[in-house]
């Protein structure tokens, strides 16, 4: 639902989403960033897809050579200019993941915190992301762990209370899908779906559960 993120869930509204007061959600958000950061050497050129206003970028910028974020929302990119101003190796641009165009390759490609679901990524989109990996590079995709369901619902309830999303439709909210009465649908990838992405890539891959809250698919392009 990329148009929803472009028109409604962006800029200051998106900032409010991540300004959560729920400690377990704060832990989840930090754990994903820490997981990637611990695997960086400091020499990587990184691309983050669906980067929002640069929240993850700001955390990773001190630990890599350069980091570029792309997002569909012009408002997010405007917000990122101030948000990232202390990190000269960080940059953001407006681009639609369904129509990406780059002239360079990256050592690391990120689509974190349920990003593939948020952008409704197709197999063609994922293949395009993997083509951006330099030889020896690594892609990190993450979704929610099934074990995190109750906390995920609590987080969406908090967002609804803030007015970031519509009220939750509890009759429709089940089986990993959160439905709001304003039309928003929050989905995830299953373990089987992530495994299928890894298999179809043709590269070595592994699935790793992090913090009982995230499921990572890590794909490594051979050098």
C-alpha positions as a LaTeX table, in Angstrom:
\begin{tabular}{lrrr}
\hline
Residue & $x$ (\AA) & $y$ (\AA) & $z$ (\AA) \\
\hline
Unk1 & 0.00 & 0.00 & 0.00 \\
Unk2 & 2.68 & 2.46 & $-1.06$ \\
Unk3 & 0.17 & 5.22 & $-1.87$ \\
Unk4 & $-1.08$ & 5.11 & 1.73 \\
Unk5 & 2.46 & 5.70 & 2.95 \\
Unk6 & 2.99 & 8.47 & 0.43 \\
Unk7 & $-0.24$ & 10.32 & 1.16 \\
Unk8 & $-1.04$ & 9.60 & 4.83 \\
Unk9 & 1.57 & 7.70 & 6.82 \\
Unk10 & 4.56 & 9.94 & 6.22 \\
Unk11 & 6.62 & 12.81 & 7.60 \\
Unk12 & 5.44 & 13.94 & 11.06 \\
Unk13 & 2.76 & 11.23 & 11.18 \\
Unk14 & 5.36 & 8.54 & 10.56 \\
Unk15 & 7.62 & 10.19 & 13.13 \\
Unk16 & 4.80 & 9.80 & 15.68 \\
Unk17 & 4.47 & 6.11 & 14.80 \\
Unk18 & 8.07 & 5.46 & 15.81 \\
Unk19 & 7.92 & 7.78 & 18.81 \\
Unk20 & 6.36 & 4.92 & 20.75 \\
Unk21 & 6.04 & 4.84 & 24.52 \\
Unk22 & 5.82 & 1.04 & 24.64 \\
Unk23 & 9.16 & $-0.33$ & 25.92 \\
Unk24 & 8.79 & $-3.68$ & 24.13 \\
Unk25 & 8.29 & $-1.90$ & 20.79 \\
Unk26 & 11.30 & 0.31 & 21.46 \\
Unk27 & 13.28 & $-2.87$ & 22.10 \\
Unk28 & 12.10 & $-4.40$ & 18.82 \\
Unk29 & 13.03 & $-1.30$ & 16.82 \\
Unk30 & 16.49 & $-1.15$ & 18.38 \\
Unk31 & 17.11 & $-4.88$ & 18.05 \\
Unk32 & 16.70 & $-4.82$ & 14.28 \\
Unk33 & 19.12 & $-1.92$ & 13.89 \\
Unk34 & 21.62 & $-3.51$ & 16.28 \\
Unk35 & 21.45 & $-6.78$ & 14.34 \\
Unk36 & 22.48 & $-5.09$ & 11.09 \\
Unk37 & 24.96 & $-2.71$ & 12.72 \\
Unk38 & 26.85 & $-5.58$ & 14.38 \\
Unk39 & 27.48 & $-7.04$ & 10.92 \\
Unk40 & 28.97 & $-3.90$ & 9.35 \\
Unk41 & 32.70 & $-3.41$ & 8.97 \\
Unk42 & 32.54 & 0.35 & 8.42 \\
Unk43 & 33.51 & 0.24 & 4.75 \\
Unk44 & 30.08 & $-0.48$ & 3.25 \\
Unk45 & 28.06 & 1.60 & 0.83 \\
Unk46 & 24.47 & 0.94 & 1.90 \\
Unk47 & 21.08 & 1.40 & 0.28 \\
Unk48 & 17.93 & 1.40 & 2.41 \\
Unk49 & 14.65 & 0.88 & 0.60 \\
Unk50 & 11.44 & 2.41 & 2.02 \\
Unk51 & 13.59 & 4.44 & 4.40 \\
Unk52 & 10.86 & 6.79 & 5.65 \\
Unk53 & 12.40 & 9.97 & 7.05 \\
Unk54 & 15.77 & 8.32 & 7.75 \\
Unk55 & 15.33 & 6.86 & 11.21 \\
Unk56 & 17.44 & 3.75 & 10.54 \\
Unk57 & 19.85 & 5.69 & 8.35 \\
Unk58 & 20.77 & 8.03 & 11.19 \\
Unk59 & 21.55 & 5.08 & 13.45 \\
Unk60 & 23.72 & 3.28 & 10.88 \\
Unk61 & 25.50 & 6.25 & 9.31 \\
Unk62 & 28.38 & 6.29 & 11.85 \\
Unk63 & 29.10 & 2.63 & 11.09 \\
Unk64 & 29.45 & 2.63 & 7.29 \\
Unk65 & 31.17 & 4.50 & 4.47 \\
Unk66 & 27.95 & 5.88 & 3.01 \\
Unk67 & 24.24 & 5.23 & 3.26 \\
Unk68 & 21.54 & 6.23 & 0.79 \\
Unk69 & 17.85 & 5.99 & 1.54 \\
Unk70 & 14.98 & 6.01 & $-0.91$ \\
Unk71 & 11.31 & 6.59 & $-0.19$ \\
Unk72 & 8.18 & 7.34 & $-2.19$ \\
Unk73 & 7.14 & 10.28 & 0.02 \\
Unk74 & 8.40 & 13.76 & $-0.83$ \\
Unk75 & 7.40 & 14.85 & 2.68 \\
Unk76 & 9.66 & 12.19 & 4.21 \\
Unk77 & 12.61 & 13.38 & 2.15 \\
Unk78 & 12.04 & 16.97 & 3.24 \\
Unk79 & 11.94 & 15.93 & 6.90 \\
Unk80 & 15.13 & 13.91 & 6.45 \\
Unk81 & 17.15 & 16.99 & 5.50 \\
Unk82 & 17.10 & 18.27 & 9.08 \\
Unk83 & 16.95 & 14.82 & 10.64 \\
Unk84 & 20.18 & 13.71 & 8.95 \\
Unk85 & 22.04 & 17.02 & 8.80 \\
Unk86 & 24.78 & 15.86 & 11.20 \\
Unk87 & 25.65 & 12.88 & 8.99 \\
Unk88 & 27.37 & 14.00 & 5.77 \\
Unk89 & 27.68 & 10.40 & 4.56 \\
Unk90 & 23.89 & 9.99 & 4.62 \\
Unk91 & 21.55 & 11.02 & 1.82 \\
Unk92 & 17.93 & 10.44 & 0.82 \\
Unk93 & 16.04 & 10.67 & $-2.43$ \\
Unk94 & 12.51 & 10.25 & $-3.71$ \\
Unk95 & 12.10 & 7.06 & $-5.69$ \\
Unk96 & 9.40 & 4.43 & $-6.19$ \\
Unk97 & 10.63 & 0.92 & $-5.43$ \\
Unk98 & 8.55 & $-0.37$ & $-8.34$ \\
Unk99 & 10.57 & 1.79 & $-10.73$ \\
Unk100 & 14.10 & 1.96 & $-9.34$ \\
Unk101 & 17.03 & 3.26 & $-11.36$ \\
Unk102 & 20.59 & 3.35 & $-10.05$ \\
Unk103 & 23.92 & 3.50 & $-11.84$ \\
Unk104 & 25.93 & 2.00 & $-8.99$ \\
Unk105 & 25.93 & $-1.14$ & $-6.88$ \\
Unk106 & 25.82 & $-1.39$ & $-3.10$ \\
Unk107 & 27.59 & $-3.54$ & $-0.54$ \\
Unk108 & 24.44 & $-3.77$ & 1.54 \\
Unk109 & 20.76 & $-3.44$ & 0.64 \\
Unk110 & 18.24 & $-3.07$ & 3.47 \\
Unk111 & 14.48 & $-3.38$ & 3.58 \\
Unk112 & 13.78 & $-3.62$ & 7.29 \\
Unk113 & 10.95 & $-3.56$ & 9.80 \\
Unk114 & 8.39 & $-5.25$ & 7.58 \\
Unk115 & 9.36 & $-3.10$ & 4.62 \\
Unk116 & 8.57 & $-5.67$ & 1.93 \\
Unk117 & 4.97 & $-5.86$ & 3.12 \\
Unk118 & 4.68 & $-2.09$ & 3.46 \\
Unk119 & 5.69 & $-1.53$ & $-0.15$ \\
Unk120 & 3.77 & $-4.58$ & $-1.41$ \\
Unk121 & 6.96 & $-5.84$ & $-3.05$ \\
Unk122 & 6.51 & $-8.17$ & $-6.02$ \\
Unk123 & 9.01 & $-10.88$ & $-7.05$ \\
Unk124 & 10.16 & $-8.47$ & $-9.78$ \\
Unk125 & 10.78 & $-5.75$ & $-7.17$ \\
Unk126 & 12.81 & $-8.11$ & $-4.99$ \\
Unk127 & 14.84 & $-9.25$ & $-7.98$ \\
Unk128 & 15.55 & $-5.59$ & $-8.78$ \\
Unk129 & 16.78 & $-5.05$ & $-5.22$ \\
Unk130 & 19.13 & $-8.04$ & $-5.41$ \\
Unk131 & 20.53 & $-6.81$ & $-8.72$ \\
Unk132 & 21.75 & $-3.74$ & $-6.83$ \\
Unk133 & 24.09 & $-5.86$ & $-4.70$ \\
Unk134 & 27.78 & $-5.66$ & $-5.52$ \\
Unk135 & 29.63 & $-8.99$ & $-5.66$ \\
Unk136 & 30.14 & $-10.09$ & $-2.08$ \\
Unk137 & 27.28 & $-7.86$ & $-0.91$ \\
Unk138 & 24.46 & $-8.73$ & 1.47 \\
Unk139 & 20.73 & $-7.98$ & 1.50 \\
Unk140 & 18.72 & $-7.86$ & 4.73 \\
Unk141 & 14.94 & $-8.19$ & 4.66 \\
Unk142 & 12.88 & $-8.41$ & 7.84 \\
Unk143 & 9.31 & $-9.02$ & 8.86 \\
Unk144 & 7.53 & $-9.59$ & 12.17 \\
Unk145 & 7.92 & $-12.85$ & 14.04 \\
Unk146 & 4.68 & $-14.65$ & 14.80 \\
Unk147 & 5.73 & $-14.48$ & 18.46 \\
Unk148 & 5.39 & $-10.70$ & 18.33 \\
Unk149 & 1.70 & $-10.63$ & 17.40 \\
Unk150 & 0.30 & $-9.35$ & 20.71 \\
Unk151 & 2.85 & $-6.54$ & 20.93 \\
Unk152 & 2.30 & $-5.65$ & 17.31 \\
Unk153 & $-1.43$ & $-5.21$ & 17.97 \\
Unk154 & $-0.66$ & $-3.03$ & 21.01 \\
Unk155 & 1.59 & $-0.85$ & 18.86 \\
Unk156 & $-1.14$ & $-0.39$ & 16.26 \\
Unk157 & $-3.58$ & 0.47 & 19.02 \\
Unk158 & $-1.17$ & 3.18 & 20.15 \\
Unk159 & $-0.92$ & 4.49 & 16.59 \\
Unk160 & $-4.70$ & 4.56 & 16.27 \\
Unk161 & $-4.97$ & 6.50 & 19.54 \\
Unk162 & $-2.55$ & 9.08 & 18.14 \\
Unk163 & $-4.60$ & 9.36 & 14.96 \\
Unk164 & $-1.81$ & 8.00 & 12.76 \\
Unk165 & $-4.11$ & 5.21 & 11.58 \\
Unk166 & $-7.81$ & 4.54 & 11.70 \\
Unk167 & $-9.37$ & 2.46 & 14.50 \\
Unk168 & $-8.55$ & $-1.22$ & 14.38 \\
Unk169 & $-11.20$ & $-3.53$ & 12.94 \\
Unk170 & $-10.84$ & $-6.36$ & 15.46 \\
Unk171 & $-13.18$ & $-8.69$ & 13.58 \\
Unk172 & $-10.91$ & $-8.57$ & 10.54 \\
Unk173 & $-7.63$ & $-8.45$ & 12.45 \\
Unk174 & $-6.23$ & $-11.98$ & 12.64 \\
Unk175 & $-3.80$ & $-14.45$ & 11.05 \\
Unk176 & $-0.96$ & $-11.93$ & 10.98 \\
Unk177 & $-3.02$ & $-9.21$ & 9.30 \\
Unk178 & $-4.03$ & $-6.01$ & 11.09 \\
Unk179 & $-6.94$ & $-4.19$ & 9.46 \\
Unk180 & $-7.92$ & $-0.61$ & 10.23 \\
Unk181 & $-11.26$ & 0.97 & 9.49 \\
Unk182 & $-9.66$ & 3.59 & 7.24 \\
Unk183 & $-8.60$ & 0.88 & 4.80 \\
Unk184 & $-5.07$ & 0.24 & 6.03 \\
Unk185 & $-3.98$ & $-3.41$ & 6.06 \\
Unk186 & $-0.77$ & $-4.41$ & 7.80 \\
Unk187 & 0.52 & $-7.73$ & 6.51 \\
Unk188 & 3.70 & $-9.76$ & 6.96 \\
Unk189 & 5.76 & $-12.38$ & 5.13 \\
Unk190 & 5.57 & $-15.89$ & 6.47 \\
Unk191 & 8.68 & $-17.95$ & 7.08 \\
Unk192 & 7.77 & $-19.99$ & 4.02 \\
Unk193 & 7.47 & $-16.87$ & 1.87 \\
Unk194 & 10.86 & $-15.58$ & 2.97 \\
Unk195 & 12.39 & $-18.99$ & 2.32 \\
Unk196 & 10.89 & $-18.95$ & $-1.19$ \\
Unk197 & 12.48 & $-15.55$ & $-1.84$ \\
Unk198 & 15.82 & $-16.91$ & $-0.70$ \\
Unk199 & 15.51 & $-20.00$ & $-2.88$ \\
Unk200 & 14.52 & $-18.04$ & $-5.96$ \\
Unk201 & 17.44 & $-15.62$ & $-5.56$ \\
Unk202 & 19.95 & $-18.29$ & $-6.51$ \\
Unk203 & 22.31 & $-16.96$ & $-3.82$ \\
Unk204 & 23.21 & $-18.37$ & $-0.40$ \\
Unk205 & 20.68 & $-17.29$ & 2.20 \\
Unk206 & 19.60 & $-17.89$ & 5.77 \\
Unk207 & 16.67 & $-17.10$ & 8.04 \\
Unk208 & 17.38 & $-15.71$ & 11.50 \\
Unk209 & 14.91 & $-14.85$ & 14.25 \\
Unk210 & 15.96 & $-11.81$ & 16.28 \\
Unk211 & 14.71 & $-10.83$ & 19.73 \\
Unk212 & 11.54 & $-12.97$ & 19.40 \\
Unk213 & 10.18 & $-10.07$ & 17.39 \\
Unk214 & 11.72 & $-10.15$ & 13.90 \\
Unk215 & 12.39 & $-12.71$ & 11.22 \\
Unk216 & 15.31 & $-11.80$ & 8.96 \\
Unk217 & 16.06 & $-13.12$ & 5.50 \\
Unk218 & 19.74 & $-12.57$ & 4.74 \\
Unk219 & 20.91 & $-13.07$ & 1.16 \\
Unk220 & 24.59 & $-12.99$ & 0.23 \\
Unk221 & 25.71 & $-12.41$ & $-3.31$ \\
Unk222 & 28.82 & $-14.42$ & $-4.06$ \\
Unk223 & 31.94 & $-12.41$ & $-4.88$ \\
\hline
\end{tabular}
